[in-house]
Amino acid sequence: MTRPPFIEKKIYKQAGLRWVYLAGALFMGLLLLVGAVSWANQGRALSESGTNLGSIDLYNTLTEQAGSVERTAGENPFGTLPEADRTTLWTLFGEEWESLPVEERQFTTVHFRSPDEAAEVAEGLSPSGAVLWVRTGPVSCRKVELGADVNRRVWQMEELLQFSAGEPVADGRETDSKLENPSPVQLFVIWKGFPYLLICVGAGILSLGFLALALRIPGNRKEPSRE
């Protein structure tokens, strides 16, 4: 039994649409895989050697511009930070520093695994640096209180190449207004995994949608021949 031409055209059109939907499902599946792998590997771009180079650059700069300098393992003033790689205590020596108490010629550097993680921690500082909100999960954080200190200055630098660090991200001379804990919604939106989550969820939904459309198209079933 032969089929009318319009039936043949409809069958070819359905077959073409099926392949388009299957290709869309495959593409979105690959996008989901790439997003998941990128999400799993975030924060690993900065190697240990790269972090050490930053300390070497700062040591050389201080030696050239400030005289003798000593560096030892330091204590993070904000306590344990998952993003922090290590903490270094720097002490300046020389004739121009001898008249100052030791605590006034010391400063601390906290090294992070990547500039993005350092920026996220800096965003949690209050204007005076007396309070830091430390993220503990996608929608949760803990509050670290150091107390007021007019001599506190906090800088954020991606590269430790200049002795002049510019404007601090927190200054002890600033006054903190009424501080409130960030809401879960605020924390979730600025969470560094949020873009990856959107990509993975969106790609997964679209991949399933394309697959469902491909399966809904009826197959090219041959009708039994009639003699």
N, C-alpha and C positions, 0 to 999 in steps of 0.2 A: 504493500500500500504506500503510495507516495503522499508526502505532506505538502500542503500549499506553501508557496514562497514566503508568505508573511509569517508562517509558523517557523520556518527555517531561520528567518532573520531574527525573530524573537529569541530563539534558542541560542544563536550566536551572540546576541546582545547580552543575554543572561550569563553566558560563559565568560564573556569579556568582563562584565561587572564582578563576577566571582573572583577572577584573577586580580582585579584592581583592589578589591577588599582584602584578599589574602596578602597582597603586597603591602597594603597599609598596615595590616596586623603584624607582618614581619618587621616592617620599619619601626613601628612603635615598640615592638618587643626588643629590638636592638637598642633603641633609645633608652628603654627601661634598664637594660643591662649596663649600658655605659653610665647612666646616672647612678645606679647602685654601686658600681665599681669606684666611680669618682667620689661618692659619698664615703665609702669605706676607707679610701686612701687620703682623705682630706687631712691637712695638717702635717703630712709627712714629706713635704717638698724641701724643707730646710734641713740639711744634713748637719751632723755634729761638727764636721770640719768647718762649715760655713759659720756656725755660731762662734767657734774658737777664733776665726779670723777677725770677727768684730772686736773681741777683747784685745787681740794683738794690735789692731789699728788704734784703739783708744789708749793703750799703754804707750805706744810710740808717740802719739799726739801729746799726751800728758808729759812725757819725758822731755819732748822738745819745747813745750810752751810753759810748763809749770815746774820743771826741775825733777828732782828725785820723787819716785812714786812707788808705793808698795801695794800689792793686791793679795788678798787672802779670801778664803771662803767666807761668805757672809750669811746673815740670817735675814730671810725675807720679812720685812716689817709687817706685811699683810698676812703672814702665816702661810700655810700650805696652799699653793695654787696648782691645780692639775696642769695648766698650760705652761707653767714656768719650768725652764730647763735647769737653771742653777742661779745662784745669787753670789755676787762678788762685792767685797768691801774694799774700797780704795782709800789709801791714806797718802796725803801729800807731805813731802819733806823739803827742806831748803831754807835759806835765810829769810825769805819773805814770809814763810809760814811758821817759823819758830815761835813768834810772839802769840800765836793763836792757840787756844786749847785744842787738844787732839780731836774732840768731837766736832769742832768747827772746820777742820781740814780733812774731814772724812765724808764720803758719800757712797751710796750703795747702788749697784746696777742689778736689775733683775732681767735675766735673759729668757726669752720665750722661743718656742719652737718655730714660730712663723710670725711675720708682721701682722697678719690678720688676727692671731690670738692675742698679741700685745694690744692691738687696737680695741678688741672686745673688752679686755680687762680695763683699759683706760676709760672706756665709755661708762664703766660702772663706778668711777670715782666721783665723789661729791666735789664741788668747786674748791673747797679748802683741802681736800685730800684726807679729811678726818674720817670719812666713811667710804667703804668699798662694798659694793654688792657683787658677790662671787656666784656665778652660775653653777648650780648643782645638777641641773637637768633642763630639758626643753622648756618647762614651764615653772621652774623653781629656782630659788637662789638663797644664799645665806648672807647675813650682814656682818661685816667686820668693822669695828669701831676702834680708831686709834686715839681719839681725843684731839683737842685743839693744839696746834703748834704753829706760831707765826713764822717760824724759821723753815717750815716744811715747803719744799718745792718738788714737784714731780714732773719729769719730762718724758716724752715718748719719742724715740728715734728709731728709724729702720736701720741706719748705719751709724756706727760710733766713730765718725771721722772728724768732727769739729769740737773744739773745746767749748765754744759758745753754742749752747743747745737751743737758743731761741726762747720763745714763749712757753712757759710750763702749761701742762694740761690741768694741773691742780696747784693752787698757791695758798699757803697757810694764812696769808693776810686777807683772803676772801672770806665772806660770811655765807654760811650755808643757810638757805631758806628752810622752811619746813620740809623735811625729807620724808617721803613715803616709799614704802617698798613697791617695786615695779609690779604691775598686775600680771597674771599668767598670760593674758593676751599679748601684752607688750613684750614679754620675754619670748613668747613663741614666735612672734613676727620677726624679731631681730636675732633669733637663734640661727647660728651659722649653718645648721642642717636644714633650715626651712626651704631654701631654693631647691635643694636636692630632693626633699620630700615632695614638693610640688611637681617636679619633673617626673619622679617615679610614679606617683599616684596618677598624674595626668596621662602619662604614656601607658600605664597599665589599663586604665579605663578605656582609652581609645583603642588599644590593641584588642581588648575583649569585645568592644563594640564592632570593630571591623570584622572580627572573626564571626560574631553572631550574624552580621549581615551576609557574610559569605555562605554561611550554613543555611540561611533562610531561602536562598535562591534555589528553586527546584532544579534537580538534575536533568540531564538529557536522557530521558527514559525512552527506549524504543518501544513502540506499540507493536503488538503481535500482528503479523501479516494476515490479511484475509484473502482467501482465494475465491 
